[in-house]
Structures are given as structure tokens and as C-alpha cells.
């Protein structure tokens, strides 16, 4: 019997610290035995979590894209509204001028 092994066994029996515990099977934590089904379940849960995270990220990107598109649409709309307002103002000014010129013309015709 190896004297080191004997000391090691005695250390365990006295509840002393084990000095060889890297090599000691008694000191090592047991490796949990997982079945193939448990591994598949764990893998499925991990994959499901990854897919859910990907879906969430995609939804966030879609929302950000919609926000950007809405801002661009609002800017174009505001620009269009401003152009229409300016065009209407110009039409109103031109119409007043036409009415004044027509009145002057009619007044001139009546005097003759």
C-alpha cells in the first residue's frame, strides 16, 4: 500500500484537510450524469431562448425602422403642407391681382 495513499485515507478519516485532493476521487465532486433526453431538453431550452432573443431583437429593429420611416414621412408631409400653403397664398395673391385688373378694365370700358 502506498504510504501517501494511507496518509490520505487517514486524513479523510480524521476529517483533516486532504492534501492530495486534486487526485482524490473522494474529494472530487461527482459529475452529474445526464441522460440524452435531459441534454436534448437543455439544448431545446437554450435554442428556444436564443430564438426568442432573436425574435425580440428583430421586433426592436422593426419598431426602430418604423419610427425612422414615420419621422421621414412626417418631415415630407410637413414640407408638402408648407409648399401647398405657399402655393395657395400665391394663388390668392394672383387671384386678387386678376380681380383688380378686371375691375380696372371694366371701369375703363364704362367710361368710354
Phi and psi restraints in degrees (value plus and minus 20) as a CYANA .aco file:
   2 UNK   PHI     -89.3   -49.3
   2 UNK   PSI     107.6   147.6
   3 UNK   PHI     -82.7   -42.7
   3 UNK   PSI     -53.5   -13.5
   4 UNK   PHI     -84.3   -44.3
   4 UNK   PSI     -60.9   -20.9
   5 UNK   PHI     -84.7   -44.7
   5 UNK   PSI     -58.9   -18.9
   6 UNK   PHI     -83.8   -43.8
   6 UNK   PSI     -64.5   -24.5
   7 UNK   PHI     -82.2   -42.2
   7 UNK   PSI     -59.0   -19.0
   8 UNK   PHI     -84.3   -44.3
   8 UNK   PSI     -65.1   -25.1
   9 UNK   PHI     -84.0   -44.0
   9 UNK   PSI     -61.6   -21.6
  10 UNK   PHI     -85.1   -45.1
  10 UNK   PSI     -57.4   -17.4
  11 UNK   PHI     -81.6   -41.6
  11 UNK   PSI     -60.9   -20.9
  12 UNK   PHI     -86.8   -46.8
  12 UNK   PSI     -59.7   -19.7
  13 UNK   PHI     -89.1   -49.1
  13 UNK   PSI     -46.6    -6.6
  14 UNK   PHI    -113.3   -73.3
  14 UNK   PSI     -17.3    22.7
  15 UNK   PHI      40.5    80.5
  15 UNK   PSI       8.0    48.0
  16 UNK   PHI    -101.8   -61.8
  16 UNK   PSI     148.0   188.0
  17 UNK   PHI     -85.8   -45.8
  17 UNK   PSI     119.2   159.2
  18 UNK   PHI    -104.9   -64.9
  18 UNK   PSI     104.6   144.6
  19 UNK   PHI    -110.6   -70.6
  19 UNK   PSI     -30.3     9.7
  20 UNK   PHI    -136.8   -96.8
  20 UNK   PSI       7.7    47.7
  21 UNK   PHI     -89.3   -49.3
  21 UNK   PSI     -31.3     8.7
  22 UNK   PHI     -85.6   -45.6
  22 UNK   PSI     -52.6   -12.6
  23 UNK   PHI    -118.4   -78.4
  23 UNK   PSI     -30.3     9.7
  24 UNK   PHI    -103.2   -63.2
  24 UNK   PSI     101.9   141.9
  25 UNK   PHI     -88.3   -48.3
  25 UNK   PSI     -49.0    -9.0
  26 UNK   PHI     -90.1   -50.1
  26 UNK   PSI     -50.9   -10.9
  27 UNK   PHI    -103.7   -63.7
  27 UNK   PSI     -43.4    -3.4
  28 UNK   PHI     -96.6   -56.6
  28 UNK   PSI     121.7   161.7
  29 UNK   PHI     -89.5   -49.5
  29 UNK   PSI     121.0   161.0
  30 UNK   PHI     -86.3   -46.3
  30 UNK   PSI     121.5   161.5
  31 UNK   PHI    -101.0   -61.0
  31 UNK   PSI     101.5   141.5
  32 UNK   PHI     -85.3   -45.3
  32 UNK   PSI     114.9   154.9
  33 UNK   PHI    -109.7   -69.7
  33 UNK   PSI      99.3   139.3
  34 UNK   PHI    -128.7   -88.7
  34 UNK   PSI     124.9   164.9
  35 UNK   PHI    -106.6   -66.6
  35 UNK   PSI     144.6   184.6
  36 UNK   PHI     -80.1   -40.1
  36 UNK   PSI     -57.0   -17.0
  37 UNK   PHI     -85.8   -45.8
  37 UNK   PSI     -61.3   -21.3
  38 UNK   PHI     -84.4   -44.4
  38 UNK   PSI     -60.3   -20.3
  39 UNK   PHI     -83.2   -43.2
  39 UNK   PSI     -63.0   -23.0
  40 UNK   PHI     -84.2   -44.2
  40 UNK   PSI     -61.1   -21.1
  41 UNK   PHI     -83.4   -43.4
  41 UNK   PSI     -64.7   -24.7
  42 UNK   PHI     -82.0   -42.0
  42 UNK   PSI     -63.5   -23.5
  43 UNK   PHI     -84.2   -44.2
  43 UNK   PSI     -60.5   -20.5
  44 UNK   PHI     -84.4   -44.4
  44 UNK   PSI     -62.1   -22.1
  45 UNK   PHI     -84.1   -44.1
  45 UNK   PSI     -61.6   -21.6
  46 UNK   PHI     -83.7   -43.7
  46 UNK   PSI     -65.3   -25.3
  47 UNK   PHI     -83.9   -43.9
  47 UNK   PSI     -61.5   -21.5
  48 UNK   PHI     -80.8   -40.8
  48 UNK   PSI     -60.9   -20.9
  49 UNK   PHI     -85.1   -45.1
  49 UNK   PSI     -62.5   -22.5
  50 UNK   PHI     -82.5   -42.5
  50 UNK   PSI     -63.9   -23.9
  51 UNK   PHI     -84.4   -44.4
  51 UNK   PSI     -61.7   -21.7
  52 UNK   PHI     -83.8   -43.8
  52 UNK   PSI     -61.9   -21.9
  53 UNK   PHI     -82.0   -42.0
  53 UNK   PSI     -60.4   -20.4
  54 UNK   PHI     -84.8   -44.8
  54 UNK   PSI     -61.9   -21.9
  55 UNK   PHI     -81.8   -41.8
  55 UNK   PSI     -65.2   -25.2
  56 UNK   PHI     -81.0   -41.0
  56 UNK   PSI     -62.6   -22.6
  57 UNK   PHI     -85.1   -45.1
  57 UNK   PSI     -60.4   -20.4
  58 UNK   PHI     -83.2   -43.2
  58 UNK   PSI     -62.7   -22.7
  59 UNK   PHI     -82.3   -42.3
  59 UNK   PSI     -61.1   -21.1
  60 UNK   PHI     -82.6   -42.6
  60 UNK   PSI     -62.3   -22.3
  61 UNK   PHI     -84.2   -44.2
  61 UNK   PSI     -60.0   -20.0
  62 UNK   PHI     -84.9   -44.9
  62 UNK   PSI     -61.1   -21.1
  63 UNK   PHI     -84.0   -44.0
  63 UNK   PSI     -64.5   -24.5
  64 UNK   PHI     -81.9   -41.9
  64 UNK   PSI     -60.6   -20.6
  65 UNK   PHI     -82.8   -42.8
  65 UNK   PSI     -63.6   -23.6
  66 UNK   PHI     -83.9   -43.9
  66 UNK   PSI     -59.7   -19.7
  67 UNK   PHI     -82.2   -42.2
  67 UNK   PSI     -63.5   -23.5
  68 UNK   PHI     -83.3   -43.3
  68 UNK   PSI     -66.5   -26.5
  69 UNK   PHI     -83.2   -43.2
  69 UNK   PSI     -58.1   -18.1
  70 UNK   PHI     -85.9   -45.9
  70 UNK   PSI     -61.8   -21.8
  71 UNK   PHI     -81.7   -41.7
  71 UNK   PSI     -63.7   -23.7
  72 UNK   PHI     -83.1   -43.1
  72 UNK   PSI     -63.0   -23.0
  73 UNK   PHI     -81.8   -41.8
  73 UNK   PSI     -64.3   -24.3
  74 UNK   PHI     -82.3   -42.3
  74 UNK   PSI     -60.7   -20.7
  75 UNK   PHI     -83.8   -43.8
  75 UNK   PSI     -64.2   -24.2
  76 UNK   PHI     -83.9   -43.9
  76 UNK   PSI     -60.7   -20.7
  77 UNK   PHI     -83.1   -43.1
  77 UNK   PSI     -66.1   -26.1
  78 UNK   PHI     -82.5   -42.5
  78 UNK   PSI     -59.2   -19.2
  79 UNK   PHI     -83.9   -43.9
  79 UNK   PSI     -63.4   -23.4
  80 UNK   PHI     -83.3   -43.3
  80 UNK   PSI     -64.8   -24.8
  81 UNK   PHI     -80.7   -40.7
  81 UNK   PSI     -61.7   -21.7
  82 UNK   PHI     -84.2   -44.2
  82 UNK   PSI     -61.5   -21.5
  83 UNK   PHI     -84.9   -44.9
  83 UNK   PSI     -61.8   -21.8
  84 UNK   PHI     -84.1   -44.1
  84 UNK   PSI     -61.8   -21.8
  85 UNK   PHI     -82.8   -42.8
  85 UNK   PSI     -62.7   -22.7
  86 UNK   PHI     -85.2   -45.2
  86 UNK   PSI     -60.7   -20.7
  87 UNK   PHI     -84.0   -44.0
  87 UNK   PSI     -63.0   -23.0
  88 UNK   PHI     -83.1   -43.1
  88 UNK   PSI     -62.5   -22.5
  89 UNK   PHI     -80.2   -40.2
  89 UNK   PSI     -62.7   -22.7
  90 UNK   PHI     -85.1   -45.1
  90 UNK   PSI     -60.8   -20.8
  91 UNK   PHI     -83.3   -43.3
  91 UNK   PSI     -62.8   -22.8
  92 UNK   PHI     -81.6   -41.6
  92 UNK   PSI     -62.5   -22.5
  93 UNK   PHI     -83.1   -43.1
  93 UNK   PSI     -66.3   -26.3
  94 UNK   PHI     -83.4   -43.4
  94 UNK   PSI     -59.0   -19.0
  95 UNK   PHI     -86.2   -46.2
  95 UNK   PSI     -61.2   -21.2
  96 UNK   PHI     -80.8   -40.8
  96 UNK   PSI     -61.3   -21.3
  97 UNK   PHI     -84.1   -44.1
  97 UNK   PSI     -62.7   -22.7
  98 UNK   PHI     -81.6   -41.6
  98 UNK   PSI     -63.7   -23.7
  99 UNK   PHI     -83.1   -43.1
  99 UNK   PSI     -61.9   -21.9
 100 UNK   PHI     -83.5   -43.5
 100 UNK   PSI     -65.3   -25.3
 101 UNK   PHI     -83.7   -43.7
 101 UNK   PSI     -59.0   -19.0
 102 UNK   PHI     -86.3   -46.3
 102 UNK   PSI     -60.2   -20.2
 103 UNK   PHI     -84.5   -44.5
 103 UNK   PSI     -63.9   -23.9
 104 UNK   PHI     -80.8   -40.8
 104 UNK   PSI     -61.9   -21.9
 105 UNK   PHI     -83.4   -43.4
 105 UNK   PSI     -66.3   -26.3
 106 UNK   PHI     -84.4   -44.4
 106 UNK   PSI     -61.2   -21.2
 107 UNK   PHI     -83.0   -43.0
 107 UNK   PSI     -57.5   -17.5
 108 UNK   PHI     -88.8   -48.8
 108 UNK   PSI     -56.1   -16.1
 109 UNK   PHI     -89.6   -49.6
 109 UNK   PSI     -54.6   -14.6
 110 UNK   PHI     -90.7   -50.7
 110 UNK   PSI     -49.7    -9.7
 111 UNK   PHI     -95.0   -55.0
 111 UNK   PSI     -45.9    -5.9
